[in-house]
């Protein structure tokens, strides 16, 4: 896709699920006047407040999967937007997650028969997106969902933005995909990284270091542990992405 505007990224947090030093790995992508929040974890609302980003400036929220560090703040976001600001925010959700997001994550706190608020669409303008099908969320801003393996049997998704920026969210290592994305011309790979330990439900630093150097140079690491500073200079051609810093990705 051709676009004449850069895409900006502001990481609300870059930490793994059990990080204390870093916020949950949630991201704000801005393209022109459109802002997309990718995941809304437990620390998301606090981080937005710290960064002085009004909730009302967020045009849509996208959820990659249902772990608390990615959806734990969505209930508060819904309450604030509906109650304080009298707005129904836009929620972009993988079709495979639409029903379970309500039934298994949000219903316990948001279900309120007395007020008539009893389903996901009462709180959000819901757009369900099919996997591997480009969806234009705003002029010049397109996403494509790529299914990932994180926890077996639990749907999870990565994002390909404007066919140029790959955002892995949480996933196990997929060497073939990363090399294929590189060969297809993807320019930036934002990838989660488990710094120590053996592979289980995350991609390890050692696995990423096994990639060819030209692929490594496209990778920015996120979703890391509190010991990240000790690994600076030990990540090959890859670099760490930092929370609360704005990154700019030029248009194709």
TAJOFEN-V736649 format. One line per field, one symbol per residue. ss: DSSP state (h for helix, s for strand, l for the rest). psi: psi as a letter, one per 20 degrees, with the letter a starting at -180 (. if undefined). burial: 1 if it has 16 or more other C-alpha atoms within 10 Angstrom, else 0. Layout:
ss->???
psi->???
burial->???
This chain:
ss->llllllssssslllsllllllllsllsssssllssssslllllhhhhhhhllllhhhllssssllllhhhhllhhhhhhhhhhhllllsssssshhhhhhhhhhhhhhhhlsllllsllhhhhsssssslllllssssllssssssslllllllllssssslllssslllllllhhhhhhhhhllllssssslslllllllllshhhhhlllhhhhllsssslslllhhhhlllllllsslllllsssslll
psi->ppqjqrpqpoohrjqrhjqhhqrqnqqoppocjpppooqnahjgggggghiloqhiiohqppphakqhiiiijhggggggggggilqoqppppphiigghhghighghhhonhhijnjrgihhqopoppqqkoppohrpjoqqppoqrofppiopqqrpopkkhppohbpqrpngggggggghijphpoopqoohrrqpejrpqghghiiqqhhghiippprlrrijghijpikkcjqrpqqqjppqpoqq.
burial->000000111111111110100111111111100111111111111011000000000111111111111111111111111100001111111101110011001110011000000011001101101010011010011111111111000011111111111111111110000110110001111111111000000111111110100011111111111101000000101111111100000000
